[in-house]
Structures are given as C-alpha cells and as structure tokens.
Amino acid sequence: MDFPKSTAKYFHQNGRVTLVQSTHEHAQYVQERLRPNDLKECEIHNVTPFVALHAPVMEKNGIALTALYDDEPVAMFGVVPFDEALGDLDMGTIWMLGTERLNHLQKSFYKTTKQFVDWAVTKYDYVENVVPLDHKRTILWLHTLGFDVGQGIVTINGTECIRFVRCAPHVEVSFQ
C-alpha cells in the first residue's frame, strides 16, 4: 500500500482510528446507525441506505473503506469511478456515510479523511459529489479538505444541492 501508515492488516492506522477494506458486515452496521443528514442524502439520490453502502463494497474498480474507532465502524467512504468520461480523465464520485458517533470524533477523523482525499486524487484525476445546500457542516468540512465548492445550485429530486470537486495537482479543468 502507498497510503500513510498502511500495514498488511490495515489500510491505515493512527491511534484509535483504523481504516480497513469495507465489508458487508460494516455496511449493515453503519446502515442501521446512519446520521439523519446521511439518510436525507440517500433519499435525495433515490437510493436506500442498503444499496448506498453495500454497492460500493462490490464495486471492483472503486475504493470502499470503513473507518473504525476503537474497532467500531463509524463511517464508510470511498470513490466510485464515473461511467462516462471527460476526455482522458480518470474521474470518480467521492462519498461518505457515517453514524452518529462520527459527530463526536471530528478532530481525529478530519486528519484521516484529509490524508485519504489527498491520496485519492493521486489515483483519480478528478473527484466530485453534491451535497444538500443546508448541510453547512459538510460543506465547510469539504472546503477544509481542499475541495472547490461550486457556485451554482444543482437541484436533485427537488432538493437544492451544491457541487464540490477536487482535481489532482496536474489537472486543469474548467467547471463553468
């Protein structure tokens, strides 16, 4: 592995936070404890929490990781490759769904997610997603992780969302 603090057993380990390859057991655990904002995002995208968490585990070309805090799954996140391409760019949708416990681990989890996002843009030229406009905490967190937040509003199933993107350092793309 070429991710910081990787071992043969863990994708990453730093103190009480461990990243491991996601399993269906992790998906089931997180699914039953999703935060209200994450449930809302699933509804906006017309996907059940079951599908949102189990599908990435089966995605052969994507990345699906589980964040464990003291061995308890608190979040799942990763990147799923785009079906359509923009030129020769390797593009993906970056995602994360978490439990209520994650809200109490912001400082320790921030460092790990920052490292993950920095690493992900070495594997993809460009990653993006959309977040409901009223999820201010998520938008602020994404901004601190180095994402560019779009200025236009995207409406998905009647919900106003904002698009966020992050490109690898070698990529220059205009998002107008």
C-alpha positions in Angstrom: 0.0 0.0 0.0 1.1 3.5 -0.6 -1.2 5.2 1.9 0.4 6.7 5.1 0.7 4.2 7.9 -0.5 1.2 5.9 0.2 -2.3 7.1 -0.5 -5.7 5.8 -3.6 -5.8 8.1 -4.8 -2.3 7.8 -5.2 0.2 5.0 -4.3 2.9 7.6 -3.9 3.0 11.4 -3.3 6.1 13.5 -4.1 5.9 17.2 -7.7 4.9 17.8 -8.7 5.4 14.1 -8.2 2.5 11.7 -9.2 2.2 8.1 -9.9 -1.2 6.7 -11.4 -2.6 3.5 -15.2 -2.3 3.8 -17.2 -5.5 4.2 -20.9 -6.2 4.1 -20.9 -6.5 7.9 -19.6 -3.0 8.2 -22.3 -1.8 5.7 -25.0 -3.4 7.8 -23.7 -1.9 11.0 -23.4 1.6 9.6 -26.7 1.3 7.7 -28.6 0.7 11.0 -27.0 3.8 12.6 -26.9 6.4 9.8 -27.0 10.1 10.8 -30.2 11.9 9.7 -28.3 14.0 7.1 -26.9 10.9 5.5 -30.4 9.3 5.4 -31.6 12.5 3.7 -28.8 12.3 1.1 -29.8 8.7 0.3 -33.4 9.8 -0.1 -32.4 12.7 -2.4 -30.5 10.3 -4.7 -33.4 7.8 -4.6 -31.2 5.1 -3.1 -31.8 3.0 0.0 -29.1 3.1 2.7 -28.7 -0.6 2.0 -27.8 0.0 -1.6 -25.7 3.1 -0.9 -23.5 1.1 1.5 -23.4 -2.4 0.0 -23.0 -1.5 -3.7 -19.5 0.2 -3.2 -18.3 -2.9 -1.3 -19.0 -4.9 -4.5 -17.5 -2.3 -6.9 -14.4 -3.9 -8.3 -12.8 -0.7 -9.7 -13.7 1.6 -6.8 -12.4 2.2 -3.3 -14.6 1.4 -0.2 -13.1 1.8 3.2 -14.5 1.6 6.7 -13.3 3.9 9.5 -13.1 2.1 12.8 -12.9 4.0 16.0 -11.8 1.6 18.8 -12.9 -1.2 16.4 -16.4 0.2 15.9 -17.5 1.1 12.4 -18.2 4.8 12.4 -18.2 5.7 8.7 -17.8 4.2 5.3 -16.3 6.2 2.4 -14.5 5.9 -0.9 -14.5 6.6 -4.6 -16.6 5.0 -7.3 -15.4 5.5 -10.9 -17.6 7.5 -13.3 -19.3 5.6 -16.1 -18.9 8.5 -18.5 -15.6 10.2 -19.2 -14.5 13.8 -19.8 -11.7 13.4 -22.3 -8.9 11.2 -20.9 -9.5 12.0 -17.3 -10.0 9.3 -14.7 -13.0 10.6 -12.7 -14.9 9.4 -9.7 -17.6 10.1 -7.3 -16.3 10.5 -3.8 -18.7 9.6 -1.0 -19.1 9.1 2.8 -21.8 8.0 5.1 -21.5 7.9 8.8 -23.0 7.1 12.2 -23.9 9.5 14.9 -20.7 8.6 16.8 -18.8 10.2 13.9 -20.1 13.6 15.0 -18.1 13.3 18.2 -14.8 12.3 16.5 -14.4 15.2 14.2 -10.8 16.2 15.1 -9.3 12.7 14.9 -11.4 11.8 11.8 -10.5 15.0 10.0 -6.8 14.1 9.8 -7.6 10.7 8.4 -10.0 12.0 5.8 -7.6 14.7 4.7 -5.0 12.1 4.1 -7.5 9.9 2.2 -8.6 12.7 -0.1 -5.0 13.8 -0.8 -4.3 10.1 -1.7 -7.5 9.7 -3.7 -6.5 12.5 -6.1 -3.3 10.6 -6.9 -5.5 7.7 -8.1 -8.1 9.8 -9.9 -7.6 13.0 -11.9 -10.9 14.4 -10.6 -13.4 13.5 -7.9 -16.7 15.1 -7.2 -20.1 14.9 -5.5 -23.0 17.0 -4.5 -24.2 18.0 -1.0 -27.6 19.5 0.0 -27.2 23.2 0.4 -28.4 23.1 4.0 -25.7 20.7 5.1 -23.4 23.6 6.1 -21.1 21.5 8.4 -20.4 19.1 5.5 -19.7 21.9 3.0 -17.3 23.6 5.5 -15.6 20.2 6.1 -15.2 19.6 2.3 -13.8 23.1 1.9 -11.2 22.5 4.5 -10.3 19.2 2.7 -9.3 21.2 -0.3 -12.5 20.8 -2.4 -13.6 23.6 -4.6 -17.3 24.4 -3.9 -19.3 25.2 -7.0 -21.2 28.5 -7.2 -24.2 27.2 -9.0 -27.1 25.3 -7.4 -27.9 21.8 -8.6 -31.4 20.6 -8.0 -31.8 16.9 -7.4 -35.2 15.5 -6.8 -36.4 18.9 -5.6 -33.5 19.5 -3.2 -31.1 22.3 -3.8 -27.5 20.9 -3.7 -24.1 22.3 -4.2 -21.4 20.5 -6.2 -17.9 20.1 -4.9 -14.8 19.0 -6.9 -11.2 18.3 -6.3 -8.7 17.7 -9.1 -5.2 16.2 -8.9 -2.5 18.8 -9.0 -1.5 18.0 -12.6 -5.1 18.5 -13.9 -6.6 21.8 -15.1 -10.3 21.6 -15.8 -12.8 24.5 -16.2 -16.1 23.8 -14.4 -18.3 26.5 -16.0 
